[in-house]
Amino acid sequence: MNRIFIIAGELSGDTHAAGLLRELKTLEPDMQVIGLGGPKMREVVGDGVEDWVETAGVVGLWEVLKMYRYFKEKMDAVLDSILGQKPEAVILVDYPGFNLRLASSLRTAGYKGRILYYISPQVWAWKKGRVKTMAKVLDLMICIFPFEKEFYEKSGLRTEFSGHPMVDRVVTLKRDWKREPGLVGWFPGSRLNEVRRLFPIMMDAAKAIRLAVPTARFAVSAANETLASYMRQMADDHGMPEAKRWIETGTVYDLMQRAEAGAVASGTATLEAACFGLPYTLVYNVSWPTYIIGKLVVRIKHLGIVNILAKREVVQELVQGQLNSDTLALATTTLLTDSAKREHLQQDLADVVATLGSGGAYTRAAKAVHEFLPAA
């Protein structure tokens, strides 16, 4: 019986890790799984996985620094646990700030088992030189974007392209929704600090949009009820109590299919929106220290993964100082009123999504992992 230690530190990582574990359990039902993750992983493998994603899923350098002691203690505890239990493999799912440091620490401490990485970190965007170090400490990289395979293999790191899991999810989540004329979908993110920065801009933009498109209506996707409650309070504090009626929880994928146009916080949701064909604008706003440091290390022209895959700006990006209620209102109004622009954008989105594989991503990823484990 193989034992694995798996770590995911964000809601999206919890989803991907759960999908991977579900397929691994079909290949090896008796596999013992322990680690850190979230509720979806626990549904698959039980109490051996500690739910920490709500605390661990912070974004931005400044936000992480404020929690330095927490992450240091967690790193030490995980390192001791793995070295003590000696699992056959460690699977790291995305979350590079923590997981890449752990991988290096494990090798330095003498861990001899396999270290596998699923959902490759975007070092091609910020620290290309780090790939050489990754090739020394990792045994396998499983990537979900096609261009990543060649990038990592140049360093000597064995890499498998599994396809993107969103391709499979879209098949199960698509409904017979028709896009509702004038409906704007706001997607301010799944983290509190994202919502705090983006939702007020969206509320102000809605006022301007209604001046240009009086029939415009709005719906806001809340990742969970905690964030929904926070947004309702924000609406009151902002002097827009009507915005409380816009807030929906648990309808994100339906809203992406119903809305005629929208704005999506930078991150996983931008690719999800592309898969559902939503004409949208990417929005991004973090603390200025985080943004300035990010600009110093990021070496790519575009922020959104759709634009990175297309190697051009398919989706308009309103980033930091470029983002305000006026620019967001203009971008959204243009999408609402220009049907040719919407249709052209939807075709471009479909072309990008077509490069992500034909389905079966978790199955291929699980097979790649299982090949590295000792025979059960």
C-alpha positions, 0 to 999 in steps of 0.5 A: 500500500502506497502512502502519499502526502499531498498539499494544496493551499488554495480553493482552486488547488483543492478542487484540482487535488480532489479530482486527481485523488479521485482518479488515483483511488480508482487506480489504487483503492487502498492508497493512504493519503495525508496532507494539507488541503480543503473540503473537497479533498477531505470528501475524497480521502477523509480526515487525513487531509487537514483543511487549511485553504481558507487561511492559506489562500492569501494573495500578494507579497504584503499579505503573505508577509503579515502571516510569516509566522503562521507559514513558518510554523506550518512549513516546519510541521509539514517537513517534520511530518513527511520526514517522520512518516516517509511517504512514498511520494509527495504531491505538490499542487500549485501554490508555489510560494510554499510548495517549492520551498518545501520541495527544496527543504525536503531534499536538503533534509534527505527525503528520498521519496518521489516529489511530484508537482501538479499544476505547474507554477508559472515560473515562466512568468516570474523566475525562469532561472528557478527551473534549474533548481526545480529540475534538481528537486522534482521528479515529475512536473504535470502541467495543464497548459500546452506550452509548459511541457517544452519549457520545463523539459528544456531544463531536464525535468520530466514533464507531462501535459495532462490537459486542463481540467476545466475542459472536463468541468465545462461539459458537466456544467454547461446548461441551456442558458441563453445570454440575457440582454443587458445582464452584466456579471461581476466576478470580484474574486474568491478572496476577501482582499480581492473583493474589498478592492474590486467590488466598490469599483464595480458598484460605481461602474454600474452607475455609469453603465446605467447612464449609457445602457438604462436597461442594464442589470447586474449580478455579482458572484460570491464565492461563498456565503461569508463573502456574500455577507461581507459584500452586502455590508459593503453595499450598505457602507457604499450607499448602494443598498440595491447592490445587495440584491445583485449578489448570488452564491453558488451560481458562478458558472450559470452566471458566466453563461447567462451574462451578456458581458462581465468583469472577472478578477484575475485568476482561475475564473478568467479561464473559466469565463473563457471556457463558457464564452463570456465576453469579459474584461479582466480586472486586477487590483492589489496593494501597491507594494505587492504590485510594484514588486510584482512588476519587477519580477514578472517578465510577461507582456500579459497578465491573463492566461487567455492572453498568454496562450493567445500571445496577444490581447484577446481580453482587455486587461484593466490592471492597477492604476488603469482600473477605475469605475470609468474605465471599467464602465467604458469597457463593459458598455462597449461589450454590451452595445457592440454585438460584433465585438462580443461575437469576435471576442467569443470566437477568440476565446473558443480558439484559445480554449481549443488548445487545452486538450479534449478532456480526461485531464485528471485521469491522465494526471493520475496515471502519470503519478501512479507510474512513479509509485512503487507497485502496490 
